[in-house]
Amino acid sequence: MSKSADIGQILESITNKDSPDNLSVQKLVNEWFNPRPALMKHVIVIQMIACFIVSLFLIITAGDSLNPNSLMLAIMGFMLFTAASFGVYSKL
């Protein structure tokens, strides 16, 4: 019986409007459309890593068909893009 009382207390705390743990449609919608800044920082880091990997992969696959000057330009552009992305992230 003590387990059912514990579950009842948990359910009551979730549905209580004054509780910080309340689970309501309004809170879920608010969290979806207005995410916390800490969460957005993590999302931006994940997107930066993915963009870095894709860009590096594209440079590697195009490296065979580029002449040395074009390859140097592509690598310098990639490094400039990486530096700019870290610069933008530091402003967040």
BAFI-3210 file (N, C-alpha, C; in Angstrom, 3 decimals, decimal comma, padded with zeros to 6 digits):
// residues 92
n [1|2|3|4|5|6|7|8|9|10|11|12|13|14|15|16|17|18|19|20|21|22|23|24|25|26|27|28|29|30|31|32|33|34|35|36|37|38|39|40|41|42|43|44|45|46|47|48|49|50|51|52|53|54|55|56|57|58|59|60|61|62|63|64|65|66|67|68|69|70|71|72|73|74|75|76|77|78|79|80|81|82|83|84|85|86|87|88|89|90|91|92]
n.u [000,807|002,030|003,462|001,512|000,598|002,852|003,042|000,666|001,203|003,227|001,872|000,038|001,720|002,647|000,371|-000,400|-000,907|000,634|003,045|006,523|007,157|005,012|003,029|001,813|-000,114|000,294|002,797|004,434|004,167|005,230|007,889|008,645|008,449|009,794|012,661|015,079|018,002|020,399|019,899|019,709|022,342|023,623|022,406|023,333|026,085|026,119|025,155|027,235|029,381|028,438|028,288|030,963|032,090|030,783|031,642|034,403|034,439|033,449|035,533|037,604|036,658|036,503|039,093|040,732|040,026|040,659|042,908|046,166|046,030|043,276|042,584|044,037|042,685|040,152|040,717|041,631|039,313|037,673|038,997|038,663|035,879|035,540|036,858|035,223|032,803|033,405|033,913|031,380|030,018|031,225|030,103|027,574]
n.v [-001,190|001,179|001,827|002,567|004,863|006,470|006,716|008,018|010,447|011,410|011,694|013,604|015,772|016,302|017,136|019,361|022,796|024,753|023,624|023,333|021,224|020,707|019,221|020,290|021,136|023,719|024,335|022,460|023,300|025,847|025,229|024,023|026,013|028,160|027,562|026,823|028,857|027,435|024,935|025,633|026,406|023,924|022,704|024,361|023,836|021,132|021,369|022,888|021,081|019,070|020,508|021,140|018,578|017,765|019,764|019,311|016,734|017,285|018,874|017,011|015,076|016,613|017,256|015,819|016,673|019,334|022,012|022,945|025,689|026,209|024,294|025,226|027,641|026,651|025,312|027,446|029,004|027,224|027,149|029,826|029,918|028,117|029,510|031,779|030,633|029,755|032,233|033,422|031,707|032,266|034,679|034,115]
n.w [000,000|000,584|-001,646|-003,545|-002,355|-002,603|-005,377|-005,821|-004,558|-006,211|-008,675|-007,874|-007,330|-009,877|-011,233|-009,818|-009,933|-008,709|-008,227|-009,091|-010,715|-012,310|-014,851|-017,661|-020,564|-021,417|-020,286|-021,596|-024,280|-024,047|-023,339|-025,719|-027,755|-026,655|-025,852|-023,268|-022,696|-022,143|-023,251|-025,942|-026,454|-026,397|-028,584|-030,648|-030,525|-031,275|-033,901|-035,003|-034,860|-036,576|-038,993|-039,323|-039,720|-042,099|-043,873|-043,857|-044,937|-047,520|-048,533|-048,545|-050,376|-052,689|-053,092|-054,885|-057,421|-057,522|-058,326|-056,977|-056,108|-055,897|-054,005|-051,805|-051,408|-050,748|-048,334|-046,757|-046,691|-045,302|-042,817|-042,075|-041,883|-039,725|-037,653|-037,556|-036,757|-034,156|-033,069|-033,211|-031,524|-029,061|-028,444|-027,598]
ca.u [000,000|002,872|003,858|000,421|000,562|003,951|002,655|-000,373|001,854|003,942|000,873|-000,539|002,696|002,738|-000,835|-000,616|-000,506|001,607|004,298|007,433|007,229|003,713|003,056|000,612|000,045|000,858|004,235|005,091|004,207|006,171|009,237|008,939|008,610|010,733|013,581|016,019|019,262|021,402|019,571|020,038|023,795|023,964|021,947|024,242|027,351|025,907|025,075|028,575|030,170|027,937|028,690|032,412|032,348|030,315|032,537|035,674|034,202|033,346|036,873|038,386|036,195|036,780|040,529|041,359|039,714|041,067|044,332|046,710|045,549|041,872|042,558|044,481|041,583|039,090|041,158|041,647|037,909|037,205|039,568|038,002|034,535|035,652|037,173|034,033|031,776|033,782|033,724|029,950|029,608|031,713|029,226|026,290]
ca.v [000,000|002,379|002,162|003,293|006,205|007,203|007,027|009,044|011,726|011,848|012,168|014,846|016,858|016,624|017,841|020,559|023,972|025,551|022,883|023,597|020,019|020,399|018,778|020,790|021,387|025,062|024,276|021,721|024,166|026,919|024,665|023,709|027,210|029,059|026,683|027,461|029,218|026,372|023,914|026,155|026,343|022,551|022,476|025,068|023,093|019,924|021,787|023,299|019,864|018,420|021,334|020,966|017,253|017,770|020,619|018,603|015,641|017,851|019,277|015,795|014,434|017,491|017,510|015,201|017,381|020,730|022,294|023,376|027,006|026,076|023,533|026,133|028,578|025,919|025,063|028,721|029,341|026,335|027,626|031,091|029,550|027,528|030,588|032,626|029,924|029,820|033,618|033,645|030,946|032,906|035,815|033,647]
ca.w [000,000|000,647|-003,019|-004,187|-001,773|-003,196|-006,750|-005,715|-004,252|-007,420|-009,624|-007,345|-007,502|-011,310|-011,682|-009,013|-010,711|-007,972|-008,142|-010,217|-011,552|-012,905|-016,241|-018,310|-021,987|-021,567|-019,977|-022,674|-025,466|-023,743|-023,432|-027,114|-028,569|-025,970|-025,120|-022,344|-023,367|-021,996|-024,239|-027,271|-026,605|-026,742|-029,961|-031,544|-030,557|-032,077|-035,304|-035,428|-035,070|-037,792|-040,134|-039,440|-040,303|-043,487|-044,652|-044,005|-045,878|-048,871|-048,979|-048,824|-051,616|-053,832|-053,154|-056,054|-058,655|-057,433|-058,487|-055,674|-055,692|-055,485|-052,756|-050,741|-051,182|-050,048|-046,964|-046,044|-046,448|-044,245|-041,549|-041,771|-041,437|-038,392|-036,715|-037,433|-035,983|-032,756|-032,663|-032,990|-030,336|-027,845|-028,165|-027,047]
c.u [000,856|003,325|002,756|000,292|001,679|003,624|001,580|000,204|002,590|002,961|000,243|000,435|002,832|001,543|-001,127|-000,078|000,574|002,975|005,210|007,562|005,945|003,857|001,749|000,918|000,697|002,366|004,995|005,216|005,205|007,611|009,620|009,247|009,545|011,720|014,529|017,320|020,334|021,154|019,956|021,543|024,225|023,551|022,891|025,575|027,216|025,831|026,433|029,459|029,740|028,366|030,182|032,741|031,936|031,234|033,874|035,545|034,117|034,695|037,707|037,956|036,471|038,270|041,209|041,145|040,144|042,561|044,856|046,199|044,102|041,750|042,997|043,385|040,449|039,469|041,181|040,217|037,317|037,719|038,936|036,584|034,568|035,941|035,958|032,958|032,120|033,652|032,280|029,496|030,065|030,844|027,896|026,291]
c.v [001,263|002,797|002,938|004,699|007,055|007,609|008,102|010,411|012,276|012,403|013,473|016,016|017,250|017,457|019,102|021,777|024,798|024,879|023,228|022,410|019,745|020,102|019,218|021,030|022,744|025,063|023,545|022,569|025,295|026,426|024,373|024,969|028,248|028,219|027,481|027,781|028,139|025,254|024,368|026,160|024,936|022,229|023,143|024,348|021,843|020,279|022,229|022,093|019,163|019,189|021,209|019,646|017,220|018,610|019,946|017,453|016,156|018,307|018,054|015,162|015,295|017,723|016,932|016,012|018,848|020,877|022,843|024,740|026,949|025,318|024,403|027,143|027,902|025,679|026,358|029,199|028,508|026,796|028,951|030,846|028,983|028,603|031,493|031,940|029,918|031,235|033,944|032,916|031,641|034,121|035,389|033,712]
c.w [000,000|-000,758|-003,733|-003,618|-002,372|-004,634|-006,759|-005,411|-005,466|-008,443|-009,176|-007,531|-008,966|-011,746|-010,888|-009,763|-010,023|-007,902|-009,318|-011,169|-012,308|-014,392|-016,884|-019,781|-022,206|-021,298|-021,072|-023,937|-025,250|-023,838|-024,885|-027,916|-027,947|-025,172|-024,237|-023,083|-023,257|-023,008|-025,637|-027,503|-027,004|-028,181|-030,951|-031,637|-031,413|-033,562|-035,830|-035,707|-036,350|-039,038|-040,387|-040,132|-041,766|-044,359|-044,884|-044,999|-047,316|-049,398|-049,337|-050,139|-052,842|-054,025|-054,375|-057,320|-058,640|-057,707|-057,159|-055,200|-055,202|-054,172|-051,585|-050,403|-050,409|-048,583|-046,159|-045,746|-045,329|-042,879|-041,117|-041,247|-040,018|-037,346|-036,494|-036,591|-034,497|-032,224|-032,370|-031,727|-029,054|-027,471|-027,541|-025,571]
res [m|s|k|s|a|d|i|g|q|i|l|e|s|i|t|n|k|d|s|p|d|n|l|s|v|q|k|l|v|n|e|w|f|n|p|r|p|a|l|m|k|h|v|i|v|i|q|m|i|a|c|f|i|v|s|l|f|l|i|i|t|a|g|d|s|l|n|p|n|s|l|m|l|a|i|m|g|f|m|l|f|t|a|a|s|f|g|v|y|s|k|l]
***
